Amino acid sequence: QLWTPLRLALLSVMGRDYYGILGVDKKASQDDIKKAYRRAALKWHPDKNQENREEAEAKFKDIAEAYDVLSDPEKKTIYDQYGEEGLKGGPPGGSSDAASSGGPPGGFRYQFSGDPNELFARFFKDSFQRSSSFGEGSPFEDMFGGMFGQGMGGMGGMGGMPGMGGMGGMPGMSGMGGMTQGSRPAQFELQCSLEELYNGATKKMKVKRSSSTLSRDAEAVLEIKVKPGWKAGTKVTFPGEGDEIGSSGKAQDVVFVVREKRHSVFTREGSNLLHHRQIPLVDALTGFKVDVKMLDSSERILRVNVRDMVSPNYTKVVKGEGMPSKSAAEKGDLIITFDIIYPKALSEDQKEKLKTILPR
């Protein structure tokens, strides 16, 4: 872009470009802004940028401020109309008179005084709790539950196939009521563990299908190669493997939609893995080690050393220890959040000792 005098003057008037900091358009939705914050904050988290930590800390703070403004409807409206200076109570363009310069009414004055680390930790803690609240399902349960929940029951469920380890069975596709008479695909859930989505897996599903004029076996075994990094909602289609549509000589497609099983250690968010730990107060004050059993087929144990003092808003990011990504060569990140467990009681002697040790 050409930095013309007009453009420089506009930048002087408007101040920092919060949209540019997050890398979104001014018409971006709140969902787009959240995704952009997640992406930018992870990229510039100081833990991931030890070689240029000072620069990362400055950008990390700018990203937090941009998100703080653009995620709040009132602040966003004022910023869109009056720019950064107007948002922060200064008259646009450096005028000495806010009212005559068309500044925000009511003496609105904003100053970012939050902790970027606290905002980051809260964002991912909320995400962890939101994902965990789905019970044994996944965030896609609401999307696919109505589609599959009752339909699968009518098809005899997904029982195992005797003598064929790792297979799921789908007996009786003709039990789907009117679907056999239509051309819509027959859709099924493909339950996958997080380990399978991390390492990849091969799943074999047995289907029984009806035929009027087609000459084929009444049963078929469909092999699905789950690739590392697949996400919930990924679809795999087998053309013409379902029930014959009437006597047309054509059969339904069979579509499997990946469902992610809940995991006891991790919650997945995109290509990142979220892990939550409870630690005693003494560890939070003095440092500790976290041993995390990873998803590798070798059952690797990752040791994470935490030397910082851990506050409730502390977040540890371990670069490259998340999920594989289909579109990127490197993996996502492991994001660890913490809850600090305080002692239930202290003796008077312990209290007095703490008073002499801890600064006020």
C-alpha positions in Angstrom: 0.0 0.0 0.0 1.1 3.6 -0.7 1.5 5.7 2.4 0.1 8.8 0.9 -0.3 12.0 2.9 -4.0 11.4 3.0 -3.6 7.9 4.3 -1.2 9.1 7.0 -3.6 11.8 8.0 -6.4 9.3 8.3 -4.3 7.0 10.5 -3.4 10.0 12.6 -7.1 10.7 13.1 -8.3 7.2 13.7 -5.3 5.8 15.7 -4.6 2.1 15.7 -6.5 -0.2 13.4 -8.0 -2.8 15.7 -9.4 -4.7 12.8 -6.0 -4.9 11.2 -4.4 -6.1 14.4 -6.8 -9.1 14.5 -6.7 -9.5 10.7 -10.5 -9.2 10.1 -12.7 -7.0 7.9 -14.9 -4.3 9.5 -17.9 -6.3 8.5 -16.6 -9.3 10.5 -19.2 -11.1 12.8 -18.5 -11.7 16.5 -17.8 -15.3 15.7 -15.1 -14.2 13.1 -13.6 -11.8 15.7 -13.4 -14.6 18.3 -11.7 -16.9 15.8 -9.3 -14.1 14.8 -8.4 -13.4 18.4 -7.7 -17.1 19.1 -5.5 -17.3 16.0 -3.6 -14.1 16.7 -3.2 -14.6 20.4 -1.8 -18.1 19.9 0.6 -16.9 17.3 2.0 -14.1 19.5 1.7 -15.7 22.9 5.1 -15.0 24.7 5.5 -18.7 25.5 5.8 -19.5 21.8 8.2 -16.6 21.0 11.1 -16.9 23.4 13.6 -15.6 20.9 11.6 -12.3 20.5 9.7 -12.3 23.7 9.6 -8.5 24.1 8.1 -7.9 20.7 5.6 -10.8 21.3 4.5 -9.3 24.6 3.8 -6.0 23.0 1.8 -7.6 20.2 0.0 -9.9 22.6 -1.2 -6.9 24.5 -2.3 -5.1 21.3 -4.2 -8.2 20.3 -5.9 -8.3 23.7 -6.9 -4.7 23.5 -8.3 -5.0 20.0 -10.4 -8.0 21.1 -11.6 -6.2 24.2 -12.9 -3.4 22.1 -14.3 -5.3 19.1 -16.0 -8.0 21.2 -17.9 -5.3 23.1 -20.9 -3.8 21.1 -20.7 -0.4 22.8 -17.0 0.0 22.5 -17.1 -1.3 18.9 -19.8 1.2 17.9 -17.9 4.1 19.3 -14.6 2.9 17.8 -16.2 2.4 14.4 -17.5 6.0 14.4 -14.8 7.9 16.2 -11.6 5.8 16.0 -9.2 5.1 18.8 -8.8 8.7 20.0 -12.5 9.2 20.2 -12.9 5.9 22.1 -10.3 6.9 24.6 -11.9 10.2 25.3 -9.6 12.4 23.1 -11.1 14.5 20.3 -10.6 12.9 16.8 -7.7 14.5 14.9 -6.2 16.0 18.0 -8.7 18.8 18.3 -8.9 20.5 21.7 -12.7 20.4 21.7 -14.3 16.9 21.7 -17.8 18.2 21.3 -17.1 20.4 18.3 -15.0 17.7 16.7 -17.9 15.2 16.7 -16.5 13.1 19.5 -18.5 10.4 21.4 -21.4 11.8 23.5 -21.6 11.5 27.2 -17.9 11.8 28.0 -17.2 8.1 27.2 -13.6 7.3 28.0 -11.9 3.9 27.5 -8.6 2.7 28.7 -7.4 -0.9 28.4 -6.3 -1.8 31.9 -6.9 -5.5 31.7 -4.3 -8.3 31.8 -3.7 -9.9 28.4 -2.8 -13.1 30.1 -6.1 -13.1 32.1 -8.1 -12.4 29.0 -6.3 -15.3 27.2 -6.8 -17.7 30.1 -10.5 -16.8 30.5 -11.0 -17.3 26.8 -9.6 -20.8 26.8 -11.1 -21.8 30.2 -14.5 -20.8 28.9 -13.9 -22.9 25.8 -12.8 -25.9 27.8 -15.9 -25.7 30.1 -18.1 -25.1 27.1 -16.8 -28.2 25.3 -16.8 -30.3 28.4 -20.5 -29.5 29.2 -21.6 -31.6 26.2 -21.2 -34.8 28.3 -20.3 -37.8 26.2 -21.0 -36.0 23.0 -19.2 -33.1 21.3 -20.0 -29.6 20.3 -21.5 -31.1 17.1 -24.2 -32.9 19.1 -26.7 -30.2 18.7 -26.0 -30.1 14.9 -26.2 -33.8 14.3 -28.2 -35.1 17.2 -31.6 -34.6 15.6 -30.3 -36.0 12.3 -28.9 -39.2 13.7 -30.4 -39.8 17.1 -33.8 -41.2 16.2 -32.8 -42.4 12.7 -30.1 -44.7 14.0 -32.6 -46.4 16.4 -34.9 -47.2 13.5 -32.1 -48.9 11.7 -31.2 -51.3 14.4 -28.4 -49.3 16.0 -24.7 -49.8 15.4 -24.0 -53.1 17.0 -20.7 -55.0 16.5 -20.1 -57.5 13.8 -19.1 -60.9 15.4 -15.7 -62.1 14.4 -14.6 -58.8 12.8 -12.7 -56.7 15.4 -13.1 -53.0 15.1 -16.3 -53.2 13.0 -19.6 -51.5 13.5 -22.7 -53.0 12.0 -25.7 -51.2 10.5 -28.3 -54.0 10.0 -31.5 -53.3 8.3 -31.1 -50.1 6.3 -34.6 -50.8 5.0 -35.8 -49.9 8.5 -35.4 -46.2 7.8 -39.0 -45.7 6.8 -39.5 -43.4 3.8 -35.8 -42.8 3.2 -35.4 -45.9 1.0 -37.9 -44.4 -1.4 -36.0 -41.2 -1.8 -32.7 -40.2 -3.2 -31.3 -38.6 -0.1 -28.1 -40.1 1.3 -28.4 -42.4 4.3 -26.3 -40.7 6.9 -24.6 -42.3 9.9 -22.4 -41.2 12.8 -18.8 -42.4 12.9 -17.7 -42.3 16.5 -14.0 -41.6 16.8 -11.8 -41.3 19.8 -9.4 -38.4 20.0 -6.5 -40.9 19.7 -7.9 -42.1 16.4 -8.2 -38.6 15.1 -4.7 -37.8 16.2 -3.0 -40.9 14.9 -5.3 -42.0 12.1 -7.2 -45.2 12.0 -9.0 -47.7 9.8 -12.7 -48.5 10.6 -14.8 -51.1 8.9 -18.6 -50.7 8.9 -21.0 -53.4 7.8 -24.2 -52.4 6.0 -27.2 -54.4 5.0 -29.1 -53.0 2.1 -32.2 -53.9 0.1 -32.2 -54.4 -3.6 -35.1 -54.9 -6.1 -33.4 -55.0 -9.4 -29.7 -54.6 -8.5 -27.6 -57.7 -8.5 -25.3 -57.4 -5.5 -24.7 -58.8 -2.0 -27.2 -58.0 0.7 -24.3 -57.0 3.0 -21.2 -54.9 2.3 -18.2 -53.9 4.5 -17.2 -50.3 4.0 -13.7 -49.4 5.0 -13.0 -45.8 6.2 -9.5 -44.6 6.6 -9.6 -41.9 9.2 -6.8 -39.4 8.5 -4.8 -37.7 11.3 -6.3 -34.3 12.0 -9.9 -35.0 10.9 -12.4 -33.0 12.8 -15.9 -33.6 14.0 -18.3 -33.0 11.0 -15.9 -34.5 8.4 -18.0 -36.5 5.9 -17.0 -39.6 4.0 -19.3 -40.7 1.2 -19.7 -44.1 -0.4 -21.7 -43.6 -3.6 -24.5 -46.2 -4.3 -23.9 -48.4 -1.3 -27.3 -47.9 0.3 -30.8 -49.3 -0.4 -32.0 -49.4 -4.0 -34.3 -46.5 -4.7 -37.6 -48.2 -5.6 -36.9 -50.3 -8.7 -34.8 -47.7 -10.4 -31.6 -49.6 -10.5 -30.0 -46.8 -8.5 -29.1 -46.9 -4.9 -28.7 -44.3 -2.1 -25.3 -43.0 -1.2 -24.1 -43.8 2.3 -22.5 -40.9 4.2 -20.6 -41.2 7.5 -20.1 -38.1 9.6 -17.3 -38.0 12.1 -18.3 -37.6 15.8 -15.6 -37.0 18.3 -15.9 -38.9 21.6 -15.3 -37.0 24.8 -11.8 -37.4 26.2 -10.8 -37.7 29.8 -7.7 -35.6 29.5 -8.1 -33.2 26.6 -10.7 -31.0 25.0 -10.1 -30.2 21.3 -10.5 -26.8 19.8 -9.6 -26.7 16.2 -6.0 -27.9 16.0 -5.3 -27.1 19.6 -5.6 -29.3 22.7 -6.9 -27.9 25.9 -5.8 -29.4 29.2 -6.9 -28.3 32.7 -5.1 -29.0 35.9 -5.7 -28.4 39.6 -2.6 -27.6 41.6 -2.0 -26.9 45.3 -1.1 -23.4 46.4 2.4 -24.4 47.3 3.1 -25.5 43.7 1.6 -22.3 42.4 4.0 -20.3 44.5 7.1 -22.4 44.1 7.0 -24.0 40.6 6.2 -27.6 39.6 6.2 -30.1 36.8 3.2 -31.4 34.8 3.3 -34.8 33.2 0.7 -35.2 30.5 0.0 -38.5 28.7 -0.2 -37.5 25.1 -2.3 -39.1 22.3 0.6 -40.7 20.4 0.3 -44.4 19.8 3.5 -44.8 21.8 1.6 -43.3 24.9 4.3 -40.7 25.2 4.5 -38.7 28.5 5.2 -35.0 28.0 6.8 -33.2 30.9 6.0 -29.5 31.2 8.1 -27.5 33.6 6.4 -24.5 35.1 8.8 -22.1 36.8 6.6 -19.0 36.8 4.4 -18.1 39.8 0.9 -19.3 38.8 -2.0 -17.0 39.3 -5.7 -18.0 38.5 -5.3 -16.3 35.1 -2.0 -18.1 34.2 -1.9 -20.2 31.0 0.9 -22.3 29.7 1.2 -22.8 26.0 3.4 -25.7 24.6 4.1 -25.1 20.9 3.5 -27.9 18.5 2.0 -30.4 21.0 -1.6 -30.1 19.7 -3.5 -32.0 17.0 -2.2 -32.6 13.4 -3.6 -30.3 10.8 -4.7 -31.2 7.3 -3.7 -27.8 5.9 -0.5 -27.1 7.8 2.8 -28.9 8.2 3.0 -28.2 11.9 0.7 -29.3 14.7 -1.5 -27.1 16.9 -0.6 -26.2 20.4 -1.2 -27.6 23.9 -2.9 -25.0 26.1 -2.8 -25.7 29.8 -5.0 -23.8 32.3 -5.0 -24.1 36.0 -7.2 -23.9 39.1 -5.4 -23.3 42.4 -6.5 -25.3 45.4 -6.1 -23.4 48.7 -5.5 -25.3 51.9 -8.7 -25.7 54.0 -7.0 -24.6 57.2 -3.7 -23.3 58.6 -2.4 -23.4 62.1 -1.5 -20.2 63.9 2.2 -21.1 63.7 1.9 -21.6 59.9 0.1 -18.3 59.5 2.8 -16.4 61.4 5.5 -18.0 59.3 3.8 -17.1 56.1 3.6 -13.5 57.3 7.3 -13.3 57.7 8.0 -15.0 54.3 5.4 -13.5 51.9 5.6 -9.8 50.9 2.5 -7.7 51.6 
